[in-house]
Amino acid sequence: MNKVEEYINKEKLISKMEYELITEFIKLRKNANLTQQDIADQSKVIRTTIARIENGMNSPQIKTMLQILEPLGYTLKIEKIKK
């Protein structure tokens, strides 16, 4: 595999992980019967930021993800990548 293919594969993996993180957040929020505005009010992150993250328009900052996960009782964790 050449360097370009390696780079593309790494970018795809990172995009997949980000998508899975956001999808899991949306599931948690909906299962808790909370709206984006509810999370915004509890986390002090503006609703449009949450909407942009959920719609894939913005890549979430770690601090922002921690803030919006906290009202749900969750946090981020470093985990070994399974290959």
Phi, psi and omega in degrees: 000131180275173185297324179294316179295320177299314179299314180298317179296320178295318179297319178297318179297315180296318178297320179296315180297319179296317178300315180296320178298312182293318179299318179295319177300314180300316178300314180300315181298314182291321178296333177274003181055042178249141175273170174301322180293322177300313179296318179301314181297319183282331185260347184066027173252132184295145184302322181297328176295316179297316179298317180295322177295311182297328180272002179075015180278330179235140173276125186290139172284152180302313181301317180296316179299318178299318180295318184277341176279330185304315179298338179273353181084025181235166176216180175265156181217141175276129183223142179296136178285130177271124181254000000 
